[in-house]
């Protein structure tokens, strides 16, 4: 994140400064004879080259690491399954007991009304 911001932000800030200054001082030139608008154009070019380089090298890195296609679909499927399991354990009744809809083992313990049995049943069902 920091590397991206240090490569992308300074050229954009310079564009804003040069365009703002050129609106108040249209005849000011640099020591090399360039007008401020031309300096802003150079900064836009540097920004575009930075974005293009970041895109190319990020794609190359993902290809080199073999990230994409089937591996991403499998990761998405695994993430969805783990998220669903997490949400199932977060459903809690007002009494602090697990909801009867989470598992069959928990349903038996919660309908019996014993909080100790419900906690024991929940611990047995948790993946370790």
Protein Blocks (a to p, Z undefined) as FASTA:
>chain_A
ZZmmmmmmmmmmmmmmmmmmmmmmmmbccfkopafklmmmmmmmmmmmmmmmmmmmmmmm
mmmnopahjlmmmmmmmmmmmmmmmmmmmpccfkopacfklpmmlmmmmmnopaklmmmm
mmmmpcZZ
